[in-house]
Amino acid sequence: MTTPRQTPPGKGTDGAVSLGLKQRALIILVLTAALYGLILTLFGPAYALRMTVEALCYALIALGLNVQWGYAGLFNAGVMGFVALGAYLSLFVSFPVNEAFWQGDFPLRLGRVLLMGAGVIALTWLIARGNRLFGLPRRLSTALAVIVGAVGYLVVMATLDPVARDIERQAGFIGGLGLPVWLGWIAAGAAAGGLAWFVGRICLGLRSDYLAIATLGIAEIVKAVLKNADWLTRGTLTVSPLPWPVPTPDTIGFIAARAAYLVLMAVLIVVVWWLLEKAWRAPWGRMMRAIRDNEIAAAAMGKDVNARRLQIFILGSGLMGVGGAALIGFTRIFDPAGFLPLNHTFLVWVMVILGGPGNNLGAIIGALIVYAVWVMSEPAALALFHLLGEAGQTLFGLTLPADLDARALQARVFAIGLVITLVLRYAPRGLLPEPRMLTRDT
């Protein structure tokens, strides 16, 4: 019996597929660069730089979602929540200190409330573990934990309300810590990862639809807290100007400052992409894909499926938090009402789907293309409306509607819907599919 001949690496079917994928990636990169070059020509460097920086911020968020969905098949429907939480932690760490808050007795009073809240959480946890620690029946310990948690929450909120009112009246809000911006970005990733740990510990052992429901609910809770806690975030009054990690326009000029931010984001994207690619090709990445494709077989091989899913969920959410910090840092304003599911969840999903789930470069390219379509569809639609309106006036004597600007703004939703429809029809695996999937088809 003859043994099958092994194909050398880089040759044969896999090598041809890899080469074809690289050629496709190069072509798409060139076309994307040409698109942004056209925007630069039509709208000038200031506008093009702003759009490119924001697109790279979204690319970082898309990489986080691609890690969760492309590597592990985790459906995160609450991207907005992790982005918003990361944005606020960046604000809290790096925004200048509010002397009016620290000079009064507010830190002491607020610290007491936080200590009380930590005590309630610890007590609830102990009671919830009562069946193991104290031998209580499981149902009894669960019921007692729910009762203690609910009562403790009401007590903590009743204690917090007068402190919050006094802070809002006398100090405005608590302000920040005045630390370097890069520390704020690290704190943003840690906070988003911590929230992911909390959600994942509860939901990752259940079916995937429970995770989607939980993340969707958590996102709305985070937004509601940030929007209504004026003592914490100033609510709808917003906080600005936020400090930059690079020299500001007041220091080196408008164009140069935006270019510096662009360089920073490009370097960050390249570093994150390189690390994720190394992880994807490492045994850890193969293990994650094995769990995604057949978790029963992976568990039979001794892999802790829930622990690994929790790990990847924390990693992806941490990247989303850093992306949220970078996004609001560039705009220099924190507005809790500005975080919308359409912009910060659905749009990111379109980016990943367009680029190709499981392909990190595809997620970056998808973010650049989708954000360009999202931003440029409004002026393109407005120009088309005016052109058709003038033709209608000339030929038929029609009158242009007064709300053309509002109608053009809604055209971006139509444009994104058209993009996702075309992708699902002609490239269901994205512009740059995951190499393993492409090899299987070939």
HELIX and SHEET records of a PDB file:
HELIX    1   1 GLY A   12  PHE A   43  1                                  32    
HELIX    2   2 PRO A   45  ASN A   66  1                                  22    
HELIX    3   3 VAL A   67  TYR A   71  3                                   5    
HELIX    4   4 ALA A   72  ALA A   72  1                                   1    
HELIX    5   5 VAL A   79  SER A   94  1                                  16    
HELIX    6   6 GLU A   99  TRP A  102  1                                   4    
HELIX    7   7 PHE A  106  ALA A  128  1                                  23    
HELIX    8   8 GLY A  130  LEU A  133  1                                   4    
HELIX    9   9 ARG A  138  GLN A  170  1                                  33    
HELIX   10  10 VAL A  181  CYS A  203  1                                  23    
HELIX   11  11 SER A  208  ASN A  228  1                                  21    
HELIX   12  12 ASP A  230  THR A  233  1                                   4    
HELIX   13  13 GLY A  235  LEU A  237  5                                   3    
HELIX   14  14 PRO A  249  ILE A  252  1                                   4    
HELIX   15  15 PHE A  254  ARG A  281  1                                  28    
HELIX   16  16 PRO A  283  ASP A  293  1                                  11    
HELIX   17  17 GLU A  295  ALA A  300  1                                   6    
HELIX   18  18 VAL A  305  THR A  331  1                                  27    
HELIX   19  19 PRO A  336  GLY A  338  5                                   3    
HELIX   20  20 PRO A  341  PRO A  341  1                                   1    
HELIX   21  21 LEU A  342  PHE A  346  3                                   5    
HELIX   22  22 LEU A  347  GLY A  355  1                                   9    
HELIX   23  23 ASN A  360  PHE A  396  1                                  37    
HELIX   24  24 LEU A  404  TYR A  426  1                                  23    
HELIX   25  25 PRO A  435  ASP A  441  1                                   7    
END                                                                             
